[in-house]
Amino acid sequence: MIKAVLWDFGGVLTSSPFEAFARYEHEKGLPKNFLRSINATNPDANAWARFERNDIDLEAFDKAFEDETTAAGHPVPGREIIALLAGNVRPEMVAALKRCAANFKTACITNNVNAGEGVGMARSLEQAQEVEQILALFDEVIESSKAGVRKPDPKIYQMACEVLQIDPTEAVYLDDLGINLKPAKAMGMQTIKVSDPAVALEELEAVTGLSLKDRGA
């Protein structure tokens, strides 16, 4: 029986930063998926991973990321990438979160960095306030930059289960990245990959028994 719904933030409750990455690559004349390839290389120890665990600060990340991209043939300052991280809120997903929060325990598990305004790495105070309103809907929020561990490390999912006092088999987890869903599934969680929000909500309806799609909460 499902007792909790666990959510990623960027790419689930907001639009994916990968959309902004693609626009940046087009504008700068970079190869397609260049930024994602940098972040996927040496994924546990690269600049991105270290920043998400808060092992390095923004200044160190800026230089380390530029060093990595320079080695790959296209120098990109890390600070320019941080500016791309904040996505646009998806109202239909927030409405679903509200309905879930009224019926189940909820937690947000997010890989983030110590930059911008809060969990959503907002670009403005107004955007940060919008993010804070969403975060207030959760029972618990686990941030990689504060926890010192990042997805897909199983420890961060276990943290969520412990604070919610549930077994992994009693949870469903939504994320836009398959690599982050695999550990959750291996622990016994039901998982939903969020590519098309409408499809994801249909799957979440089936798991929770709630009416979620195209409805307010």
Contacts in CASP RR format, 6 or more apart in sequence:
PFRMAT RR
TARGET T0000
AUTHOR 0000-0000-0000
METHOD contacts of the structure
MODEL  1
MIKAVLWDFGGVLTSSPFEAFARYEHEKGLPKNFLRSINATNPDANAWAR
FERNDIDLEAFDKAFEDETTAAGHPVPGREIIALLAGNVRPEMVAALKRC
AANFKTACITNNVNAGEGVGMARSLEQAQEVEQILALFDEVIESSKAGVR
KPDPKIYQMACEVLQIDPTEAVYLDDLGINLKPAKAMGMQTIKVSDPAVA
LEELEAVTGLSLKDRGA
1 170 0 8 1.000
2 104 0 8 1.000
2 170 0 8 1.000
2 171 0 8 1.000
2 172 0 8 1.000
2 190 0 8 1.000
2 207 0 8 1.000
2 208 0 8 1.000
3 104 0 8 1.000
3 105 0 8 1.000
3 164 0 8 1.000
3 166 0 8 1.000
3 170 0 8 1.000
3 171 0 8 1.000
4 104 0 8 1.000
4 105 0 8 1.000
4 106 0 8 1.000
4 107 0 8 1.000
4 161 0 8 1.000
4 164 0 8 1.000
4 166 0 8 1.000
4 170 0 8 1.000
4 171 0 8 1.000
4 172 0 8 1.000
5 97 0 8 1.000
5 100 0 8 1.000
5 104 0 8 1.000
5 105 0 8 1.000
5 106 0 8 1.000
5 171 0 8 1.000
5 172 0 8 1.000
5 173 0 8 1.000
5 174 0 8 1.000
5 204 0 8 1.000
5 208 0 8 1.000
6 106 0 8 1.000
6 107 0 8 1.000
6 108 0 8 1.000
6 109 0 8 1.000
6 157 0 8 1.000
6 160 0 8 1.000
6 171 0 8 1.000
6 172 0 8 1.000
6 173 0 8 1.000
6 174 0 8 1.000
6 184 0 8 1.000
6 189 0 8 1.000
7 13 0 8 1.000
7 97 0 8 1.000
7 106 0 8 1.000
7 107 0 8 1.000
7 108 0 8 1.000
7 109 0 8 1.000
7 138 0 8 1.000
7 173 0 8 1.000
7 174 0 8 1.000
8 108 0 8 1.000
8 109 0 8 1.000
8 110 0 8 1.000
8 151 0 8 1.000
8 173 0 8 1.000
8 174 0 8 1.000
8 175 0 8 1.000
8 176 0 8 1.000
8 177 0 8 1.000
8 180 0 8 1.000
8 194 0 8 1.000
9 108 0 8 1.000
9 110 0 8 1.000
9 112 0 8 1.000
9 119 0 8 1.000
9 120 0 8 1.000
10 16 0 8 1.000
10 17 0 8 1.000
10 87 0 8 1.000
10 110 0 8 1.000
10 120 0 8 1.000
10 176 0 8 1.000
11 17 0 8 1.000
11 87 0 8 1.000
11 176 0 8 1.000
11 194 0 8 1.000
12 90 0 8 1.000
12 93 0 8 1.000
12 174 0 8 1.000
12 175 0 8 1.000
12 176 0 8 1.000
12 194 0 8 1.000
12 200 0 8 1.000
13 89 0 8 1.000
13 90 0 8 1.000
13 93 0 8 1.000
13 94 0 8 1.000
13 97 0 8 1.000
13 134 0 8 1.000
14 86 0 8 1.000
14 87 0 8 1.000
14 88 0 8 1.000
14 89 0 8 1.000
14 90 0 8 1.000
14 120 0 8 1.000
15 87 0 8 1.000
15 88 0 8 1.000
15 90 0 8 1.000
16 87 0 8 1.000
16 176 0 8 1.000
17 84 0 8 1.000
17 85 0 8 1.000
17 86 0 8 1.000
17 87 0 8 1.000
18 36 0 8 1.000
20 84 0 8 1.000
20 85 0 8 1.000
20 87 0 8 1.000
21 35 0 8 1.000
21 36 0 8 1.000
21 81 0 8 1.000
21 84 0 8 1.000
22 32 0 8 1.000
22 33 0 8 1.000
24 30 0 8 1.000
24 35 0 8 1.000
24 80 0 8 1.000
24 81 0 8 1.000
24 84 0 8 1.000
25 31 0 8 1.000
25 32 0 8 1.000
25 33 0 8 1.000
25 34 0 8 1.000
25 35 0 8 1.000
28 74 0 8 1.000
28 76 0 8 1.000
30 74 0 8 1.000
30 76 0 8 1.000
31 74 0 8 1.000
34 69 0 8 1.000
34 72 0 8 1.000
34 74 0 8 1.000
35 76 0 8 1.000
35 81 0 8 1.000
37 72 0 8 1.000
38 46 0 8 1.000
38 48 0 8 1.000
38 65 0 8 1.000
38 68 0 8 1.000
38 69 0 8 1.000
38 72 0 8 1.000
38 76 0 8 1.000
39 46 0 8 1.000
39 48 0 8 1.000
41 68 0 8 1.000
41 72 0 8 1.000
42 49 0 8 1.000
43 49 0 8 1.000
46 64 0 8 1.000
46 68 0 8 1.000
47 56 0 8 1.000
47 61 0 8 1.000
47 64 0 8 1.000
47 65 0 8 1.000
47 67 0 8 1.000
47 68 0 8 1.000
47 78 0 8 1.000
48 61 0 8 1.000
48 65 0 8 1.000
49 150 0 8 1.000
50 56 0 8 1.000
50 61 0 8 1.000
50 64 0 8 1.000
51 58 0 8 1.000
51 61 0 8 1.000
51 113 0 8 1.000
51 114 0 8 1.000
51 115 0 8 1.000
51 145 0 8 1.000
52 111 0 8 1.000
52 112 0 8 1.000
52 113 0 8 1.000
52 144 0 8 1.000
52 145 0 8 1.000
52 150 0 8 1.000
53 144 0 8 1.000
53 145 0 8 1.000
53 148 0 8 1.000
53 149 0 8 1.000
53 150 0 8 1.000
54 113 0 8 1.000
54 114 0 8 1.000
54 144 0 8 1.000
54 145 0 8 1.000
54 146 0 8 1.000
54 148 0 8 1.000
55 148 0 8 1.000
56 64 0 8 1.000
57 114 0 8 1.000
58 79 0 8 1.000
58 82 0 8 1.000
58 113 0 8 1.000
58 114 0 8 1.000
58 115 0 8 1.000
61 78 0 8 1.000
61 82 0 8 1.000
61 113 0 8 1.000
62 77 0 8 1.000
62 78 0 8 1.000
62 79 0 8 1.000
65 76 0 8 1.000
65 77 0 8 1.000
65 78 0 8 1.000
65 81 0 8 1.000
66 75 0 8 1.000
66 76 0 8 1.000
66 77 0 8 1.000
66 78 0 8 1.000
69 75 0 8 1.000
69 76 0 8 1.000
82 113 0 8 1.000
82 115 0 8 1.000
82 116 0 8 1.000
82 121 0 8 1.000
83 123 0 8 1.000
85 113 0 8 1.000
85 115 0 8 1.000
85 120 0 8 1.000
85 121 0 8 1.000
86 116 0 8 1.000
86 120 0 8 1.000
86 121 0 8 1.000
86 122 0 8 1.000
86 123 0 8 1.000
86 127 0 8 1.000
87 120 0 8 1.000
89 130 0 8 1.000
89 131 0 8 1.000
89 134 0 8 1.000
90 197 0 8 1.000
92 197 0 8 1.000
92 198 0 8 1.000
92 201 0 8 1.000
92 213 0 8 1.000
92 214 0 8 1.000
93 194 0 8 1.000
93 197 0 8 1.000
93 200 0 8 1.000
93 201 0 8 1.000
94 134 0 8 1.000
94 137 0 8 1.000
95 212 0 8 1.000
95 215 0 8 1.000
95 216 0 8 1.000
95 217 0 8 1.000
96 201 0 8 1.000
96 204 0 8 1.000
96 212 0 8 1.000
96 213 0 8 1.000
96 217 0 8 1.000
97 106 0 8 1.000
97 134 0 8 1.000
97 137 0 8 1.000
97 138 0 8 1.000
97 217 0 8 1.000
98 137 0 8 1.000
98 216 0 8 1.000
98 217 0 8 1.000
99 210 0 8 1.000
99 211 0 8 1.000
99 212 0 8 1.000
99 215 0 8 1.000
99 216 0 8 1.000
99 217 0 8 1.000
100 106 0 8 1.000
100 204 0 8 1.000
100 208 0 8 1.000
100 210 0 8 1.000
100 212 0 8 1.000
101 137 0 8 1.000
101 138 0 8 1.000
101 139 0 8 1.000
102 217 0 8 1.000
103 208 0 8 1.000
103 210 0 8 1.000
104 208 0 8 1.000
105 139 0 8 1.000
105 164 0 8 1.000
105 166 0 8 1.000
106 137 0 8 1.000
106 138 0 8 1.000
106 139 0 8 1.000
106 140 0 8 1.000
107 138 0 8 1.000
107 139 0 8 1.000
107 140 0 8 1.000
107 141 0 8 1.000
107 142 0 8 1.000
107 160 0 8 1.000
107 163 0 8 1.000
107 164 0 8 1.000
108 119 0 8 1.000
108 135 0 8 1.000
108 138 0 8 1.000
108 140 0 8 1.000
108 141 0 8 1.000
108 142 0 8 1.000
109 142 0 8 1.000
109 151 0 8 1.000
109 156 0 8 1.000
109 157 0 8 1.000
109 160 0 8 1.000
109 173 0 8 1.000
110 119 0 8 1.000
110 120 0 8 1.000
110 141 0 8 1.000
110 142 0 8 1.000
110 143 0 8 1.000
110 144 0 8 1.000
111 144 0 8 1.000
111 150 0 8 1.000
111 151 0 8 1.000
111 180 0 8 1.000
112 118 0 8 1.000
112 119 0 8 1.000
112 120 0 8 1.000
112 121 0 8 1.000
112 143 0 8 1.000
112 144 0 8 1.000
112 145 0 8 1.000
113 121 0 8 1.000
113 145 0 8 1.000
114 145 0 8 1.000
115 121 0 8 1.000
116 122 0 8 1.000
116 123 0 8 1.000
116 128 0 8 1.000
117 123 0 8 1.000
117 124 0 8 1.000
117 125 0 8 1.000
117 127 0 8 1.000
117 128 0 8 1.000
117 131 0 8 1.000
118 128 0 8 1.000
118 131 0 8 1.000
118 132 0 8 1.000
119 131 0 8 1.000
119 135 0 8 1.000
119 141 0 8 1.000
119 143 0 8 1.000
120 128 0 8 1.000
120 131 0 8 1.000
122 128 0 8 1.000
122 130 0 8 1.000
122 131 0 8 1.000
135 141 0 8 1.000
139 164 0 8 1.000
140 160 0 8 1.000
140 163 0 8 1.000
140 164 0 8 1.000
142 156 0 8 1.000
142 159 0 8 1.000
142 160 0 8 1.000
142 163 0 8 1.000
144 150 0 8 1.000
144 151 0 8 1.000
144 156 0 8 1.000
147 156 0 8 1.000
147 159 0 8 1.000
149 155 0 8 1.000
149 156 0 8 1.000
149 159 0 8 1.000
150 156 0 8 1.000
151 157 0 8 1.000
151 175 0 8 1.000
151 177 0 8 1.000
151 180 0 8 1.000
151 183 0 8 1.000
152 179 0 8 1.000
152 180 0 8 1.000
152 182 0 8 1.000
152 183 0 8 1.000
153 183 0 8 1.000
154 183 0 8 1.000
154 186 0 8 1.000
154 187 0 8 1.000
157 168 0 8 1.000
157 173 0 8 1.000
157 183 0 8 1.000
157 184 0 8 1.000
157 187 0 8 1.000
157 189 0 8 1.000
158 168 0 8 1.000
158 187 0 8 1.000
160 171 0 8 1.000
161 167 0 8 1.000
161 168 0 8 1.000
161 171 0 8 1.000
161 187 0 8 1.000
164 171 0 8 1.000
168 184 0 8 1.000
168 187 0 8 1.000
168 188 0 8 1.000
168 189 0 8 1.000
169 188 0 8 1.000
169 189 0 8 1.000
171 184 0 8 1.000
171 189 0 8 1.000
171 190 0 8 1.000
172 189 0 8 1.000
172 190 0 8 1.000
172 191 0 8 1.000
172 192 0 8 1.000
172 204 0 8 1.000
172 207 0 8 1.000
172 208 0 8 1.000
173 181 0 8 1.000
173 184 0 8 1.000
173 189 0 8 1.000
173 190 0 8 1.000
173 191 0 8 1.000
173 192 0 8 1.000
174 191 0 8 1.000
174 192 0 8 1.000
174 193 0 8 1.000
174 194 0 8 1.000
174 200 0 8 1.000
174 204 0 8 1.000
175 181 0 8 1.000
175 184 0 8 1.000
175 191 0 8 1.000
175 192 0 8 1.000
175 193 0 8 1.000
175 194 0 8 1.000
176 193 0 8 1.000
176 194 0 8 1.000
176 195 0 8 1.000
177 193 0 8 1.000
178 193 0 8 1.000
181 191 0 8 1.000
181 192 0 8 1.000
181 193 0 8 1.000
184 191 0 8 1.000
185 191 0 8 1.000
190 207 0 8 1.000
192 200 0 8 1.000
192 203 0 8 1.000
192 204 0 8 1.000
192 207 0 8 1.000
193 200 0 8 1.000
194 200 0 8 1.000
198 213 0 8 1.000
198 214 0 8 1.000
201 212 0 8 1.000
201 213 0 8 1.000
202 213 0 8 1.000
204 210 0 8 1.000
204 212 0 8 1.000
205 211 0 8 1.000
205 212 0 8 1.000
205 213 0 8 1.000
END
